[in-house]
Amino acid sequence: MPEIRLEPPPEPPGLPEFPAVVEPAITDIPGPPAAPGPAEPVAWERTHTPSSDELLDRAVPALLADHRARAALDGHRYVFLGASLLADDKDRAVPAVLLLVYDYTDERALEFTLDDGEPPVVAGIAESPAQPGLSAAEAERAVAIARTHSAAVRRAPADWAPMVLLTSDVREGDEHHGRRRAYVGFGPPDRRRPAVRVVVDLGEERVVDGGGGDE
């Protein structure tokens, strides 16, 4: 059988190159800038941001000496949740500290604003409808109360790790709404789900639900 060969198609003729033309012509183009010289050192000072504990140590004595704060807290069970510096405010002559307190007696969160002078001065008091997160002291107290419950003591060995969550941040109408309550679970450290679960009311300092658990 004869071999069939096809000739390649002819290459298309190349198009002519058009010369670069700029209309109107560009003139007075500045030359490249000079190379930058050595960088100059910039003087700076490390600033210290006080921790919540440091702010509490400074603000609490001033808060307890203020007559408005005393009127709001005297005779009540309450806990200091924490303190933080407020964002910069151009209208303030001195920095401001926000100190958060939870009043168990009236089931409310109070926000105290203090001008952070020498000494700090209470500048305002406001009531917050939200349930703030649990403080470390509240979490420890919730675990201690939970361990006094008979089911938790019987089923949760001392080496089981506790897990504490706030249950009060719920919708209106829920049984925990408006109450300072903590969900406390106990379980082996290598398990993600707790084997024993209880609910602690921090305002009443008692276990309100202690039968939950996984076998």
C-alpha positions in Angstrom: 0.0 0.0 0.0 1.5 3.3 -1.0 2.5 5.7 1.8 0.5 8.9 2.0 2.2 12.1 3.0 0.6 15.5 3.5 2.7 18.6 3.1 2.4 21.1 6.0 0.4 24.2 5.2 2.3 27.3 4.2 3.2 29.7 7.0 1.2 32.9 6.9 3.1 35.9 6.0 4.3 38.0 8.9 2.7 41.3 9.6 4.9 44.4 9.5 5.9 45.9 12.8 4.5 49.4 13.3 7.0 52.0 14.8 6.2 53.2 18.3 4.6 56.6 18.0 3.5 58.8 20.9 1.4 61.8 20.0 2.1 64.3 21.4 5.6 63.5 22.3 6.4 63.1 26.0 9.0 65.6 27.3 10.5 66.7 30.6 10.4 63.2 32.2 12.0 63.4 35.6 14.9 61.2 36.3 14.8 58.4 38.9 14.9 59.5 42.6 18.1 59.3 44.5 18.8 56.1 46.4 17.6 56.2 50.0 20.3 56.9 52.6 20.8 54.9 55.9 17.7 54.7 58.0 17.5 56.9 61.1 16.8 55.1 64.4 13.4 56.0 65.9 13.1 56.4 69.6 10.3 54.5 71.2 9.2 53.5 74.7 7.6 50.2 75.6 4.2 50.8 77.3 2.7 48.6 79.9 -1.0 47.7 79.6 -2.3 46.9 83.1 -4.0 43.5 83.6 -7.6 43.2 84.9 -6.3 42.3 88.3 -4.1 45.4 88.4 -7.0 47.6 87.4 -9.2 46.0 90.0 -6.6 46.6 92.8 -6.5 50.2 91.8 -10.2 50.8 91.2 -12.0 48.8 93.9 -10.9 50.9 96.9 -12.2 54.0 95.1 -15.4 52.3 94.1 -16.1 51.1 97.7 -15.5 54.7 99.0 -18.0 56.2 96.6 -21.5 56.9 98.1 -23.3 56.0 94.9 -21.6 52.7 94.7 -22.2 52.0 98.3 -25.9 52.8 97.9 -26.1 50.2 95.0 -24.1 47.5 96.8 -24.5 47.7 100.5 -26.4 44.8 101.9 -26.2 42.9 98.6 -24.2 39.8 97.6 -22.0 40.7 94.7 -18.8 39.8 92.9 -16.2 41.8 91.0 -16.0 40.2 87.5 -13.2 42.2 86.1 -11.9 45.6 84.9 -10.6 47.0 81.6 -9.4 50.2 80.1 -11.9 52.0 77.9 -11.0 52.9 74.4 -9.4 56.3 73.9 -11.9 59.1 74.2 -10.8 62.5 73.0 -13.2 64.2 75.4 -11.6 62.6 78.5 -8.7 64.3 80.2 -7.6 61.1 81.9 -8.0 57.4 80.9 -11.2 55.6 82.0 -11.6 52.2 83.6 -14.7 50.0 83.2 -15.3 47.9 86.3 -17.9 45.1 86.0 -19.8 43.9 89.1 -22.5 41.3 89.3 -25.2 41.8 92.0 -26.6 38.4 93.0 -29.3 40.0 95.2 -31.0 41.9 92.4 -29.8 39.6 89.6 -28.2 42.3 87.6 -24.8 43.4 86.1 -23.5 46.8 87.0 -21.0 48.8 85.0 -18.9 51.4 86.9 -16.9 53.9 84.9 -14.0 55.4 86.8 -11.6 58.2 85.7 -8.2 56.6 86.3 -6.6 59.5 88.1 -4.7 59.6 91.4 -6.9 58.3 93.0 -9.5 56.9 90.6 -12.9 58.6 90.8 -16.3 57.0 90.0 -17.7 58.9 87.0 -20.8 56.8 86.2 -22.9 53.8 87.0 -25.1 51.8 84.5 -27.1 48.6 84.7 -26.5 46.1 81.9 -29.3 43.7 80.9 -26.8 41.1 79.6 -25.3 38.2 81.6 -21.5 38.7 81.5 -19.2 35.7 81.3 -18.2 33.9 84.5 -15.2 35.1 86.3 -12.5 32.6 87.4 -13.7 33.0 91.0 -17.3 32.2 90.0 -16.2 29.1 88.1 -14.3 27.8 91.1 -17.2 28.5 93.4 -19.6 26.7 91.0 -17.4 23.6 91.0 -17.2 23.6 94.8 -21.0 23.8 95.1 -21.5 21.1 92.5 -19.2 18.7 94.4 -21.4 19.0 97.4 -24.3 17.5 95.5 -24.7 13.8 96.5 -24.9 12.5 92.9 -21.9 14.5 91.8 -19.8 13.4 94.8 -20.8 9.7 94.4 -20.3 9.5 90.6 -17.5 12.0 90.0 -14.0 11.0 91.4 -11.8 13.7 92.7 -9.5 13.4 89.7 -12.2 14.0 87.1 -11.8 17.3 85.3 -14.6 19.9 85.7 -16.0 22.0 82.8 -17.9 25.1 83.6 -20.2 27.1 81.3 -22.6 30.0 81.8 -26.2 28.8 81.3 -27.9 32.2 81.9 -27.3 33.7 78.4 -30.6 32.2 77.1 -33.8 33.5 75.5 -36.5 35.2 77.6 -38.9 32.6 78.9 -36.2 29.9 79.4 -36.0 28.6 83.0 -32.5 30.0 83.4 -33.2 33.4 81.9 -32.1 36.2 84.2 -30.5 33.9 86.7 -26.8 33.6 87.4 -26.4 29.9 86.8 -23.5 27.7 85.7 -23.5 24.4 83.9 -20.9 22.2 85.6 -19.8 18.9 84.0 -17.3 16.3 85.4 -15.5 13.6 83.4 -12.3 11.9 82.8 -9.6 14.2 81.3 -9.4 12.1 78.2 -13.1 12.4 77.4 -14.6 15.3 75.6 -18.2 14.8 77.0 -18.8 15.0 80.7 -20.1 11.9 82.5 -21.9 13.9 85.2 -23.7 17.2 84.7 -25.2 19.6 87.2 -26.6 23.2 87.1 -25.5 25.5 89.9 -27.4 28.7 90.9 -24.6 31.1 92.0 -27.1 33.6 93.4 -28.7 31.0 95.7 -25.5 28.9 96.0 -27.2 25.6 95.4 -27.6 22.9 92.8 -30.9 23.3 91.0 -30.5 20.3 88.6 -28.1 17.4 89.4 -29.4 14.3 87.7 -27.9 14.6 84.2 -25.2 12.3 83.1 -24.0 9.8 80.5 -23.2 6.2 81.3 
